[in-house]
Amino acid sequence: MFNRNRGLRRVAAVASISLVAGCGVLSGGTGDSGPIVVGTTSAPSTLDPAGSWDGSWELFRNIYQTLLAYPDGATTPQPDAAHACAFTDSSDRTYRCELRSGLKFADGDRLDAHAVKYSIDRIRAVNAPSGPAGLLGSLDRVQAIGDREVVFHLNKADATFPFVLATPAMSIVDPDDYPAHSLRKDDSVHGSGPYTLKSYDEGKRAELVRNDNYQGFAERQNDAVTIRYFQDSATMVKALRSGDIDVTYRGLAASDIVALEAHSNTDLQLIDGTGTDISYLVFNPRDPWARLPAVRKAVAQLVDRAAIAHTVYKDTVDPLYSMVPAGLTGHTTDFFDDYGDPSTSKARKILADAGITQRVPLTFWYTTDRYGSETAQMFKELKQQLDDSGLFTVTLRSRPWKTYVVGYQKGEYPVFGRGWFPDFPDPDNFIAPFVGEQNALGTPYPAPVITGRLLPESRSETDRGEVVKEFEEAQRILVDDARLIPLWQGRQYVAASDDISGGEKALDPSTIMMMWELHRKTSW
């Protein structure tokens, strides 16, 4: 196994040696010279929060503000633009927030309760096809009381609502600058986050500078950050090695991670953090073959997750046997418990018992530019595993993300791959988005026990540690249906030059980078 903790230990070793030698390591704070340059392969699709339910949130977290967010070390939402928030009724249907006093947007305009109400109402009014309106299914109406009080009236009990408010999707925008019923078209931003967007070159770079009007929990360790967007991991790592960028935070390929781990004597550090992103297969019930339970279960019986994790991803991901990843309440290993190790004989029996004796033709679709450069290799591995069984004939097809999304929303793909970076760190977010007649996958999945009983029961429990039973039962249903087959759970890697600190604190529970934690080391 690879030594994934080497990067963290190396950071500690550098600090210890420096102290012994009489050369201390201190935070660069606001005295840093020049912006910290961060590389990523995750470019925003839009600068308007009402239009994005994707990786654009990485930028939003740093330039917009939400009522709640995650200070360093927090695993539950804490006040940011809000001074305090709480459910104020016994049924968890009234959620009340009091804003901080004197809030302003970066341009000096006042941020008040009306702006919050406007921002949330606008998400649903715009209702962008790729937007986050679906996160607000439990919201009935928003009420602004005076300048500083906002009340959210829910149509049902929903203990996950504070988590929703903490997503960058719920970023607060200036009503004077964002149309109520349409997306903003230009590349300007009017937010109240730790940084303001000084300049933006779509697909290439975003220049962030300190927002002096910001009031919130973020203690900025730098004055400016430049984010550079790359098309692939190799080019990004080359820029890191040459000193053109200081940090990478999304999109490192497995081969580059392994290479960084292997060369510990370089001037680079690799920080390994727990991830909750997952990869999985979706079966379309409209397809004549994918709609058959026996076909789906035979695929589940043949998939070799360990081979995918080792051969394709070089052990930088972990095999996953439930839709809820390890580390979250309700995680199970039901797929392994039911199917055990991959077995052609067991898969053949599953098909034969359903009267299927011919070789089953299936077309697997994947996106070419969304989930990393290993995606195509993973689907080739899946094809080989299924084809070699003699039970399937798999055809592979692919598209870039923008057209790929349109295809699966129209139900064009018999079987397709998806990845999921959580909206918030709760098991609800790994089940609710994928079930029901209208879901995030565009393939209706009526699961009445989950949607009608288990999710409502779990959402009435404010202590999220007490929902194990509901989510174990929900996952049991998912395994029995085999409409969704989990493949792997990711890890989060931050690679940085040795003169950068804060990388180990910079990822929030949703694995979004808080740029304000990064700083340069300075000596006395």
Secondary structure, DSSP 8 states (H G I E B T S, - for coil): ---TTHHHHHHHHHHHHHHHTT---EE-GGG-SS-EEEEES---S-S-GGG-SSTTHHHHHHHS--SEE--TT-SS-EESSEEEEEE-STTS-EEEEEE-TT-B-TTS-B--HHHHHHHHHHHHHH--TTSSGGGGTTEEEEEEETTTEEEEEESS--TTHHHHHTSGGG----TTTS-SSS---SS-----SSEEEEEEETTTEEEEEE-TT--SS---S-SEEEEEE-SSHHHHHHHHHHTS-SEEEE---HHHHHHHHH-TTSSEEEEEEEEEEEEEEEE-TTSTTTT-HHHHHHHHHH--HHHIIIIITTTSEEE--SSS-TTSTT---HHHHHH-S--HHHHHHHHHHTT--S-EEEEEEEESSSS-TTHHHHHHHHHHHHHHTTSEEEEEEEE-HHHHHHHHHTT--SEEEEEE--SSSSGGGGTGGG-BSS-TTSS-B--HHIIIIIHHHHHT-SSGGG-HHHHHHHHHHHHHHTSEEEEEEEEEEEEEETTEE-GGG-B-TT--B-GGG-EEEE--
